[in-house]
Amino acid sequence: MIITQVVPPYDRTDLPTVKLYREALARYMGNTDPSFVSLEGFVDAMVLVDALRDAGCDLTRDKLISALLSIDRKDIGLGPNLLLSFSPRTTKAWTPCMGQSSRVAGGP
């Protein structure tokens, strides 16, 4: 079985964003276990906050969209192969996936 993730493993605290995620999770969520889903949500929130900041104080929908679409090869602290980019043609932030293989008990 192959499982893919769009974020690196949540134990990769050598990556600045993963380290920040783990620190925030420990500080604000106490005994919550880390997960790929919550790490991805954390990264999504970071991207949105950066775009809101870039859009400025007089926020409009168009300014937010423009701020998001202006992101080009931005290092978001997840390693050199995960640079964030958007464009009017694609709103898919990045294409690499983190592959993991697992053996299922009783399976091939």
C-alpha positions in Angstrom: 0.0 0.0 0.0 1.3 3.5 -0.9 0.2 6.5 1.1 0.9 10.0 -0.1 1.0 13.2 1.9 1.4 16.8 0.7 3.4 17.8 3.7 6.6 16.2 5.1 6.4 13.9 8.1 5.3 15.7 11.3 8.4 14.4 13.2 10.8 16.3 10.8 11.5 19.1 13.4 14.6 20.0 11.5 12.2 21.8 9.2 11.3 25.3 10.6 7.6 25.0 9.9 7.3 21.5 11.3 9.1 22.7 14.4 6.8 25.7 14.7 3.8 23.5 14.3 5.0 21.1 17.0 5.7 24.0 19.4 2.2 25.5 18.7 0.5 22.2 19.1 2.2 21.5 22.4 1.5 25.0 23.7 -2.1 25.5 22.6 -3.5 22.0 22.2 -1.8 20.2 25.2 -2.0 16.5 24.8 -3.1 16.4 21.1 -1.1 14.1 19.0 0.5 15.5 15.8 -1.0 14.4 12.5 -0.6 15.0 8.8 -4.0 16.6 8.7 -3.3 19.1 11.4 0.1 19.9 10.0 -1.5 20.6 6.6 -4.1 22.8 8.2 -1.3 24.7 10.1 0.5 25.3 6.8 -2.7 26.4 5.1 -3.3 28.9 7.9 0.2 30.2 7.6 -0.3 30.8 3.8 -3.6 32.5 4.4 -2.2 34.8 7.2 0.8 35.8 4.9 -1.6 36.6 2.1 -3.9 38.6 4.4 -0.8 40.5 5.6 0.3 41.2 2.0 -3.2 42.3 0.9 -3.0 45.2 3.4 -5.3 46.8 5.9 -7.9 47.9 3.4 -8.8 44.3 2.6 -11.0 43.3 -0.4 -11.6 40.0 -2.0 -9.6 41.1 -5.1 -6.6 42.2 -2.9 -6.6 38.8 -1.1 -6.8 36.9 -4.4 -4.0 39.1 -5.9 -1.8 38.5 -2.8 -2.3 34.8 -3.1 -1.6 34.7 -6.8 1.6 36.7 -6.4 3.2 33.9 -4.3 6.0 32.5 -6.4 8.5 29.9 -5.3 8.1 31.0 -1.7 10.1 29.0 0.9 7.6 28.2 3.6 10.0 26.2 5.8 9.2 22.7 4.5 12.4 22.0 2.7 13.9 23.1 -0.7 11.6 20.8 -2.7 8.4 22.4 -1.3 8.4 25.9 -2.6 4.9 27.5 -2.7 3.7 29.0 -6.0 0.3 30.1 -7.3 -0.8 31.6 -10.6 -3.9 32.6 -12.4 -3.7 29.3 -14.2 -3.2 27.0 -11.2 -4.2 27.3 -7.6 -2.5 24.1 -6.7 0.3 25.3 -4.4 2.9 22.5 -5.1 3.0 19.2 -6.8 5.4 17.0 -4.9 3.9 14.4 -2.6 5.7 12.6 0.3 5.4 8.9 -0.5 5.3 6.3 2.3 4.9 2.6 1.8 3.4 0.3 4.3 2.8 -3.4 4.5 -0.6 -4.6 5.4 -0.7 -7.6 7.7 -1.6 -10.7 5.6 -1.0 -8.7 2.4 1.5 -9.1 -0.4 
